[in-house]
Amino acid sequence: MKGPCTPGVIYVGDRHAGKVHVISRIRCEVMSHSDASPEPVTRGDLGTIATRAARRDPEGVAFVEVDTGRTVTYGAFERWSNAFAAALRDRGLTDGDTLAVLATNGVEMYVAHVGALKAGVVTLFCNADLTPDALAYQLRDGDADAVVRDPALAPKLAAFDGDLDPTITTEADDTDAVSVASLAGTDASPPDVAPAPDDPALVLYTSGTTAKPKGVVHTHRSYTYGVVNTLVGGDVRRDDVQTGVLPLFHIHQDLWTKAAFCVGATTVLYDDFDPGTFLRSIDDHDVTYVNLMASMYRQLLDAEAAVDASSVRRCVHGMPMEMDVRERVVDAFDADLQKVYGQTETLVTTFLDPRWQFEKSGNYVGEATPFADVAVMDEDGELLGRGETGEIVVRGPSVMQGYLNRPDASAAAWTDGWHHTDDIGRVDEDGLLRFVDRKGDMIKTGGENVASIRVEECLLDHPAVAECAVVGLPHDRWDEAVTAFVRVVVGEDVSADDLHTHCEARLAPFERPKSIVAVETFPYTATGKIAKAELASAHRDHYE
């Protein structure tokens, strides 16, 4: 189907054309501004998610902070974010201006973000772990007009030589900056601003592992669809109490937080991840919904803490998880386990239903979310059928508007009518998508292509391996040598020879690591992923 669908019609079911398979559960194309559609009766900008939550249940608990013990209701959050929105307008920020948010998890951070949405101001989420130089690049590239920062993060701005006026702090400090905290309890109405559905709402930067990070622009429309995909695909319910330990400045945690707003659920916020504190908080707050990276689940399973986790009904993860860890998580929490896949550019696009968790080994990511089409395409732009491997492509209303100030990159990402993810995958006989590898993580060794994730899955099947990462390192003979870095389970005694033997029985000769290196820890990104590019750079001379 090309072009917009008939207004009001919902297309249901899979669509096949010859050998082509498109994963699509429910799809409704949206009309663009050029269709001259009438103004909606009800505003649909992202800031109104908080307003509707407050109308439904003003005394409902929106946030609980583990470290401070503070509880914030939806009614209080609505008034607070209204006051912040008014403060932004009073200080000269207007429609389309950009507010950088440099803060760690806390209610003030989210008040600033939602208040900016209500004021028609674009939020630029900044990773709090960036170096000053990397942060300065994003502030310049993102054309930030003002910043909200945690007082402790002020030194991060040292390398930025632009004008950020006003500078706002989350909490009062020893400067003259206005603080978000000072507006708590203020009774204010939101500004008389109504952002259009296709106005920019958020800018989030890619990781930039192979080039300079790119600013991904999401509109109020695309991000709203992303939230709905998360809400429905993730089965977030009104009575849920969900964890908020992943960074709010990252797309994953932000989507789930907004999904909670849609139904009036509660999000429990943490300053950082400590396995013991986290487990105790499940018991203290009757947490029902746990949302972590796979590496965090492994840490929980190794923690020595006796807590009542019977309230948990669902555990979500976004990275590959070996089968024995899946089994241990389900056994420990007696809960459904669900895998999610997506990108900053596309937001959440697939979920692996809990019923498949023990039937599908390997990195399966499942079926498409309600408002997304997901398929696999070859290098000639032809969609592939089940069992064929190619690039994962996505289309639907949650796909980004484009890369900020990079029309060529935007055009390159959107070709043949689809967004190209640079991920490799295939759809199996049950219509489930399996992630094979990132294009950039495919190792070209001796004329063969090796999926790093396949080697990682093999090593993670060994009971003594807690974590691993496989990269290609420069080699005179192989061009790139398959090289594995492993962190061994505490108390286990395993040698590199033992792991080589383990791989020989499970991998083709060209797939087997040329070297296996034990490490005590890995470099991680802010979202808990192993930073492979940093790892490869640090060991670039390994074979010299």
Disulfide bonds with the S-S distance in Angstrom:
none
